[in-house]
């Protein structure tokens, strides 16, 4: 259900359950967490792409057929597990790109919101549709969407359970880029390859500074930035960057 492909410091994690619109069953979540742990532990991985199999769905959210068989307590545990998996994506040390090959509804959009960047095929649709099922987003959607596009637009989408097309999602600020379906993986890989040529420690510390700084006041954020900057100073990569600049060549970074 989860495929992992590694090429030139970039890992591609694919949700491969197209017959169920890549919905997040317990078994799929188990496999996904193993894949995330494996990718994060491999320090030759400098950037990760998260996508879905096929062109119909990136991820349609929770597996509602499985959900129907659960008790109330089991449902709460299942939602918590999705939330923990989404948090695991956000905590990946390297930048993560969501390549949305199709619809991203409910937990599927919550999964994409935990990524650093989002690129979608032009036919994709996105939405936090939970209120139409008499529940609310429970894996970070109320928090991440409102931080990303502001509370007003987030409330409009959540209260109405409205799905939006890719181009509207880009205008709202949910997506960074919209491309044709045929260009999605190529474009995502090109972006990931560009990111992967940069200093891995610098990427990790920039991600940390941005994510943690957004949750606090400016002066505290600046201190977080300063501490993150200090982490890059003693690295061999920084020395390599200076040598490459003086020698007028591309640097070769190793994450050291």
Buried (B, 14 or more C-beta within 10 A) or exposed (E): BBEBEBEEBBBBBBBBBBEBBBBBBBEBBBBBBEBBEBBBEBEEBBBBBBBBBBBBBBBBBBBEEBBEEEEEEEBEEBBEBBBEBBEBBBBBBBBBBBBBBBBBBBBBBBBBBBBBBBBBBBBBBBBBBBBBEEEEBBBBBBEBBBBBBEEEBBEEBBEEBBBBBBEBBBEBEBBBBBBEBEBBBEBBBEBBBEBBBBBBBBBBBBBBBBEBBEEEEEEEBEEBBEEBEEBBEEBEBBEBBEEBEEEEEEBEBBBE
